[in-house]
Amino acid sequence: MVVNRNKNRTKLSTSSVEKNINVVNTVKNPSNENINKMEQSKKPAKRIIGTKIMEHVKLQPDKIIMKKKVFCLSNVKKCHRDDVVEFLQSSGINVITCFPVIKRTDENDPKAINNDEHSTMFRVCVEKKDEGKMKDPEVMLQHIIVREWKFNEKKSLVNKSTELKDYLTSFDFKFDVIAITETWLNTVNEDSIGINGFNFVGKNRSGRHGGGVGLFVKDDIIFKIRNDLMISNELELFAIEVGISSKNNSLIIVTYRPPHYSKKVYMKQLEQVLLAINNEKKLVYLTGDLNIDLLENYESYSSQLQNLLTSYNLKALINKPTRINIQKNSLIDNIFTNASENVTVCGVHLTDISDHLPIVACFKQQLVRIEFENRENQFSFSRHRIDKLNERLLSTDWTDVLLCSDVDAAFELFTNIFRVAFKDCCQISSLGKIKKILKQKPWVTTDFRRMLNKKKYLYKKFIKNSSSENFLKFKSQSQICNKVAVQDELIMSSITIILPS
């Protein structure tokens, strides 16, 4: 979900920010080249895990950290997950978690998703030391298939951050808030993501891979995290409160319900959150992937969800499918709000950045912002500007530098002259030029752009007619484009350009 900024917004100086509101500051915007270097050089901070055991001290770990291994058990006669845990524990295997797996072919079948956690396939997480037992045929029952669970790290926000940045530059306006579901982040990689001009806050899934929700919030927006609305560790929900210039603040909530998570339990937890905010008289924007198809009016949970939201005066803004595949079209992503009268535009946006189509909404709303002073200037290093700088340096009188007897004073004099020339020749004065240069990607050649346009055409064709033939054509072209993009980016990243600081 996104909130569009209003041109006539109210601004506050940093000195006027109240102490009881969490303000997230940001560094000044560096130049485009420096941004790329910073992103490429980001590495997770090194850490150690303590091994000393002392029982009679107040300082104790919040949770036990252990090495884990995840496996998939299939070809199982339908049973409860507790039956799986009981058998594995009887074989001396320490089971950390066990979840029933919903097959992709049954994902949209209401009968296949049971709240009593029965299944014919299970995802089992065990301690690393028990890996050998899980792989031992003599430990496992006859005909039960065990294989390592392979995680699709391509879904991670870390691997999608570049595509997300490119996608955002395709709009003519700037977003204030960007909601993300299934971030696939953890304590190791959560610092590896970032969009210039935004702060990222969110909630990672604990105990296992996948999931996670978060928000990119514009760095000049005043907000505070509402931890009181995160009522359960299992509930993937994150909320912030944003200050606005009218009477009431706004609550922006992003949530994700995994397909295997009980719809009944999720609805009860969501109702607890809505009940908590009901008396606050705030503008509410609830968005995310609920994995409940609102196009299926005959499905009981679809009706229950709509009745629940309506009872709290929340209206759905999206009425078109947000996930389109060969089997069916479904509306499982949405934006719900009690301020639908403030909506200027909303809908589903066509792009292949994910298997879910992004949803967009803009609101007439003036957010309270921090007024940043002295934002760093943007510079261009085009051939024309560098040639202009060289000509300027050649025509500069360096006599004072050469005749200066003090080395330090001569160097300072040199850098002062160079900075003036560099700023005059390379600084970008026009905001329009800055946007244009930031969008430039040297590896996107004319041929590659044709390939990308063909991919977009095939994707639109698949959306209009979601046949297996159209899907395979789009997928084939998408793989070709991804391969070329990776090769070209590697070539560009290997070229080091030394620029003056």
C-alpha positions in Angstrom: 0.0 0.0 0.0 1.2 3.5 -0.7 0.3 6.9 0.4 0.9 9.7 -2.1 2.4 12.9 -0.7 0.4 16.1 -1.1 2.2 19.1 -2.6 0.7 21.5 0.1 2.0 19.5 3.0 2.7 20.8 6.4 6.4 20.8 7.4 8.0 20.9 10.8 11.5 21.7 11.8 13.5 19.0 13.7 13.3 21.1 16.8 9.5 20.9 17.0 9.3 17.1 17.0 7.7 15.9 20.2 9.9 13.6 22.4 7.2 10.9 22.7 7.2 10.2 18.9 9.9 8.0 17.5 11.6 9.9 14.7 13.7 7.9 12.3 16.5 10.0 10.8 18.5 9.3 7.7 21.9 10.2 6.2 22.1 12.8 3.5 21.6 11.6 0.0 24.9 10.7 -1.7 25.5 10.9 -5.4 24.2 8.1 -7.6 27.6 6.5 -8.1 28.3 6.5 -4.4 24.9 4.9 -3.7 25.8 2.1 -6.1 29.2 1.6 -4.4 27.6 1.7 -0.9 25.0 -0.9 -1.9 27.6 -3.2 -3.4 30.0 -2.9 -0.4 27.3 -3.5 2.2 28.1 -6.6 4.3 26.5 -8.0 7.4 28.3 -7.0 10.6 30.4 -9.8 12.1 29.0 -11.4 15.3 29.9 -14.0 17.9 27.6 -16.3 19.9 28.5 -16.9 23.5 29.1 -20.4 24.9 29.6 -19.8 28.6 26.9 -21.2 30.9 26.1 -19.5 34.2 22.8 -20.2 35.9 23.0 -17.9 38.9 23.2 -14.6 37.0 20.4 -12.2 36.0 21.8 -11.8 32.4 20.3 -14.7 30.4 19.6 -15.2 26.7 16.0 -14.5 25.5 16.0 -17.6 23.3 18.3 -20.6 22.6 20.2 -20.3 19.3 20.9 -23.6 17.6 21.9 -24.8 14.2 18.9 -26.2 12.3 18.1 -28.3 9.3 14.7 -28.5 7.5 13.3 -31.5 5.7 10.2 -32.4 3.7 8.3 -35.6 4.5 6.1 -36.8 1.7 4.2 -39.9 0.6 2.6 -39.9 4.0 -0.9 -41.3 4.7 -3.0 -38.4 5.9 -2.3 -37.8 9.6 -2.0 -35.0 12.1 1.3 -33.2 12.5 1.5 -34.3 16.2 1.7 -37.9 14.9 4.8 -37.0 12.9 6.4 -35.3 15.8 5.7 -38.2 18.1 7.3 -40.7 15.7 10.4 -38.6 15.1 10.9 -38.0 18.8 10.6 -41.7 19.6 13.5 -42.2 17.1 15.7 -39.8 19.1 15.2 -36.8 16.8 14.6 -33.4 18.5 11.8 -31.7 16.4 11.8 -27.9 16.6 8.8 -27.3 14.4 6.5 -29.3 12.2 4.0 -27.8 9.8 1.5 -29.5 7.3 2.3 -28.6 3.7 -0.4 -27.5 1.3 0.4 -28.7 -2.2 0.4 -26.0 -4.9 -2.3 -27.8 -6.8 -4.6 -27.8 -3.7 -3.7 -24.3 -2.6 -7.0 -22.8 -3.8 -9.2 -25.8 -2.8 -11.0 -24.9 0.5 -11.4 -28.6 1.3 -7.6 -29.1 1.1 -6.9 -26.6 3.9 -7.9 -28.1 7.2 -7.8 -26.2 10.4 -7.0 -29.4 12.3 -3.5 -29.5 10.7 -3.8 -32.9 8.9 -1.9 -33.4 5.7 0.0 -35.9 3.5 3.2 -33.8 3.5 5.0 -32.1 6.3 7.8 -29.5 6.7 10.0 -30.6 9.6 12.7 -28.5 11.3 15.2 -30.4 13.5 18.5 -29.7 15.2 21.6 -29.9 12.9 23.0 -32.8 15.0 20.0 -35.0 14.0 20.5 -34.5 10.3 22.1 -37.9 10.0 19.1 -39.7 11.6 16.7 -37.9 9.2 18.7 -39.2 6.3 19.0 -42.7 7.6 16.7 -45.1 5.7 16.7 -47.5 8.7 15.3 -44.8 11.0 12.5 -43.7 8.7 9.4 -45.8 8.0 9.3 -47.9 4.8 8.2 -45.9 1.6 8.2 -42.5 3.5 10.2 -40.1 1.3 12.5 -37.6 3.1 14.3 -34.8 1.3 16.0 -31.6 2.3 13.8 -28.6 2.1 15.1 -26.2 -0.5 14.4 -22.5 0.2 13.7 -20.3 -2.8 15.9 -17.3 -1.8 15.0 -15.5 -5.1 11.8 -14.5 -3.3 13.8 -12.6 -0.7 13.5 -8.8 -0.6 17.3 -8.7 -0.7 17.3 -10.2 -4.2 14.3 -8.1 -5.3 15.5 -4.7 -4.0 17.0 -3.6 -7.4 13.8 -4.6 -9.2 11.8 -2.7 -6.7 13.9 0.4 -7.1 13.5 0.2 -10.9 9.8 -0.3 -10.5 9.4 2.8 -8.3 11.2 5.0 -10.8 8.6 4.1 -13.4 6.0 6.3 -11.7 5.7 10.1 -12.2 5.0 10.7 -8.5 6.8 9.7 -5.3 5.4 7.2 -2.8 5.4 7.9 0.9 4.8 4.4 2.3 5.5 1.1 0.6 4.2 -2.1 2.2 5.9 -5.4 1.6 4.8 -8.9 2.4 6.9 -12.1 2.4 10.2 -10.1 2.9 12.1 -13.3 3.7 14.4 -11.3 6.0 16.3 -12.3 9.2 18.7 -10.8 11.6 21.6 -11.5 9.2 20.3 -9.9 6.0 17.8 -7.3 7.2 20.5 -4.6 7.0 21.3 -5.4 3.4 18.2 -3.8 2.0 17.6 -0.2 1.4 16.0 2.4 -0.8 17.5 5.8 -0.9 15.2 8.3 0.9 13.3 5.6 2.8 13.6 4.0 6.2 12.7 0.3 6.5 10.9 -1.1 9.5 9.2 -4.4 9.9 8.7 -7.8 11.6 10.6 -10.9 10.5 9.3 -14.4 10.9 10.9 -16.1 13.8 12.0 -19.8 14.0 11.8 -20.6 10.3 12.4 -19.3 6.7 10.1 -17.2 4.6 7.3 -14.8 5.6 7.9 -11.4 7.2 6.2 -8.0 6.7 7.6 -4.5 6.6 7.2 -0.9 5.5 9.4 1.5 3.6 8.6 4.9 5.1 9.8 8.2 3.5 12.7 9.5 5.6 11.0 12.9 6.3 7.8 11.4 7.7 7.2 11.4 11.5 6.0 8.0 12.7 6.1 5.6 15.7 5.9 1.8 15.7 2.8 0.4 17.4 4.2 -2.6 19.2 1.0 -2.9 21.2 -0.9 -4.0 18.1 1.5 -6.9 17.5 -0.4 -9.2 19.8 1.2 -12.5 18.8 4.6 -13.7 17.5 2.8 -16.1 15.2 0.7 -13.3 13.7 2.6 -11.7 10.8 1.4 -8.1 11.3 3.3 -4.8 11.7 1.8 -1.3 12.4 3.0 2.3 12.5 1.2 5.5 13.5 1.8 8.5 11.2 1.1 12.1 12.2 -1.0 14.2 9.9 -2.0 17.9 10.0 -5.7 17.2 10.6 -7.4 16.1 13.8 -6.4 12.4 13.9 -3.3 10.4 13.2 -3.3 7.5 10.7 -2.5 3.8 11.4 -0.8 1.9 8.6 -0.9 -1.8 9.1 0.6 -4.5 6.9 -0.2 -8.2 7.4 0.5 -11.6 5.8 -1.3 -14.9 6.4 0.6 -17.9 5.1 -1.5 -20.5 3.3 -0.9 -23.1 6.1 -1.9 -20.7 8.9 -5.4 -21.4 10.3 -7.9 -18.9 8.8 -10.1 -19.3 12.0 -7.2 -18.4 14.3 -6.1 -15.5 12.0 -9.6 -14.0 11.9 -9.7 -14.0 15.7 -6.3 -12.4 16.0 -7.2 -9.7 13.4 -10.4 -8.9 15.2 -8.4 -8.4 18.4 -6.3 -5.8 16.6 -9.3 -4.1 15.1 -11.0 -4.0 18.5 -7.9 -2.4 20.0 -7.9 0.5 17.5 -11.6 0.9 17.3 -11.9 3.5 20.1 -8.8 5.5 19.0 -10.8 7.3 16.2 -7.8 7.2 13.8 -7.7 6.8 10.0 -6.9 3.2 9.3 -5.1 1.7 6.3 -4.9 -2.1 6.5 -3.1 -3.8 3.6 -1.4 -7.1 2.8 -1.7 -10.6 1.5 -4.4 -12.4 3.5 -4.6 -15.5 1.3 -8.4 -15.3 1.4 -9.9 -15.0 -2.0 -12.6 -12.2 -1.9 -13.8 -13.2 -5.4 -15.1 -16.5 -4.0 -18.4 -15.2 -2.4 -19.4 -18.8 -1.7 -16.4 -19.5 0.4 -17.3 -19.0 4.1 -14.1 -17.4 5.2 -14.4 -14.8 2.4 -17.8 -13.8 3.7 -16.6 -13.8 7.3 -13.6 -11.6 6.5 -15.8 -9.0 4.6 -18.3 -9.0 7.5 -15.6 -8.5 10.0 -14.0 -5.6 8.2 -17.4 -4.0 7.5 -18.3 -4.2 11.1 -15.3 -1.9 11.8 -16.2 0.4 8.9 -13.3 -0.8 6.7 -13.9 -0.8 3.0 -12.0 -2.8 0.4 -10.5 -0.6 -2.3 -9.4 -3.4 -4.7 -12.0 -5.5 -6.6 -9.8 -6.9 -9.4 -7.6 -10.1 -9.3 -4.2 -9.6 -7.8 -2.9 -13.1 -8.5 -3.3 -14.6 -12.0 -2.2 -18.1 -12.9 -3.2 -20.9 -15.2 -5.5 -22.5 -12.7 -7.5 -19.5 -11.5 -7.6 -15.7 -10.8 -7.8 -14.7 -7.2 -8.1 -11.5 -5.1 -6.0 -12.1 -2.0 -4.2 -8.8 -1.7 -6.1 -5.7 -0.7 -6.2 -2.3 0.9 -8.9 -1.7 3.6 -9.6 1.7 5.0 -12.2 3.7 6.9 -11.2 6.8 4.9 -12.3 5.8 1.4 -13.6 9.4 0.8 -9.9 10.5 0.8 -8.9 8.2 -2.0 -7.9 9.9 -5.3 -6.8 6.8 -7.2 -6.4 3.1 -6.5 -6.1 -0.1 -8.4 -3.9 -3.0 -9.5 -0.7 -2.2 -11.4 0.5 -4.5 -14.2 4.1 -5.6 -13.7 6.0 -9.0 -13.4 8.1 -8.0 -10.4 6.2 -10.7 -8.4 3.6 -13.4 -8.9 1.3 -11.0 -7.1 0.3 -7.8 -8.9 1.1 -4.7 -6.8 -1.8 -2.7 -5.5 -1.6 1.1 -5.4 -3.6 3.8 -3.6 -3.2 7.6 -3.3 -5.0 9.6 -0.6 -5.7 13.3 -0.1 -3.8 13.7 3.2 -1.2 16.1 4.5 1.4 14.2 6.5 3.5 16.0 9.2 7.1 15.9 8.0 10.6 16.8 9.2 12.2 19.6 7.2 15.7 18.5 6.2 18.2 21.2 5.6 21.3 21.0 3.5 20.5 17.9 1.5 23.6 16.8 -0.5 23.8 17.9 -4.1 23.7 15.5 -7.0 26.5 15.3 -9.5 26.7 13.9 -13.0 29.8 12.3 -14.5 28.8 12.2 -18.2 31.5 12.5 -20.9 30.3 16.0 -21.7 30.7 17.2 -18.0 34.0 15.5 -17.5 35.4 17.1 -20.7 34.1 20.4 -19.5 35.8 19.9 -16.1 39.1 19.0 -17.9 39.0 22.1 -20.0 38.3 24.2 -16.9 41.3 22.7 -15.0 43.6 23.2 -18.0 42.6 26.9 -18.2 42.9 27.4 -14.4 45.9 29.5 -13.1 47.8 27.2 -10.7 50.6 29.7 -9.9 49.5 30.3 -6.3 49.6 26.5 -5.7 53.0 26.0 -7.3 54.6 29.0 -5.5 53.3 28.1 -2.1 56.2 26.9 0.2 54.0 25.1 2.8 52.9 21.6 1.5 49.7 21.5 3.6 48.7 25.0 2.6 49.4 24.2 -1.1 47.3 21.1 -0.9 44.4 22.9 0.8 44.6 25.7 -1.9 44.6 23.0 -4.6 41.5 21.2 -3.3 39.6 24.5 -2.8 40.2 25.5 -6.5 39.4 21.9 -7.7 36.1 21.8 -5.6 34.9 25.1 -7.1 35.6 23.8 -10.7 34.1 20.4 -10.0 30.9 21.9 -8.6 30.5 24.4 -11.5 31.0 21.7 -14.1 29.4 18.5 -12.6 26.7 19.7 -10.2 23.1 19.1 -11.5 20.9 22.1 -10.9 17.6 20.8 -12.4 15.5 18.4 -10.4 14.3 16.9 -13.7 17.8 16.2 -14.8 18.6 14.5 -11.5 15.6 12.1 -11.9 16.6 11.4 -15.5 20.2 10.6 -14.5 19.2 8.4 -11.6 17.1 6.3 -13.9 20.1 5.7 -16.3 21.5 2.2 -16.4 24.6 1.8 -18.6 24.1 -2.0 -19.2 20.5 -1.5 -20.7 21.5 -1.4 -24.4 19.0 -0.9 -27.2 18.9 -4.7 -27.9 18.4 -5.5 -24.2 15.6 -2.9 -24.1 13.9 -4.6 -27.0 14.1 -7.9 -25.1 12.5 -6.2 -22.0 9.7 -4.8 -24.1 9.0 -8.2 -25.6 8.9 -9.7 -22.0 6.4 -7.0 -21.0 4.3 -7.7 -24.1 4.2 -11.4 -23.4 3.3 -10.8 -19.7 0.3 -8.6 -20.7 -0.7 -11.3 -23.2 -0.6 -13.9 -20.4 -2.7 -11.6 -18.0 -5.4 -11.2 -20.7 -5.4 -15.0 -21.5 -3.8 -17.1 -18.8 -3.2 -20.2 -20.9 -0.2 -22.5 -20.3 1.1 -21.7 -23.8 1.2 -17.9 -23.0 2.8 -18.6 -19.6 5.6 -20.7 -21.1 6.4 -18.0 -23.7 6.5 -15.3 -21.0 8.6 -17.5 -18.7 11.1 -18.3 -21.4 11.6 -14.7 -22.4 11.8 -13.7 -18.7 14.7 -16.2 -18.1 16.6 -14.9 -21.1 16.3 -11.3 -19.8 17.3 -12.2 -16.3 20.4 -14.1 -17.6 21.5 -11.1 -19.8 20.8 -8.6 -16.9 23.0 -10.6 -14.5 25.9 -10.9 -16.9 25.8 -7.2 -17.8 25.6 -6.1 -14.2 28.6 -8.2 -13.3 30.6 -6.6 -16.1 29.6 -3.1 -15.0 30.3 -3.8 -11.3 33.8 -5.1 -12.2 34.7 -1.7 -13.7 36.2 0.6 -11.1 36.0 4.4 -11.7 38.0 6.5 -9.4 36.3 9.9 -8.9 37.3 12.9 -6.8 35.7 13.1 -3.4 
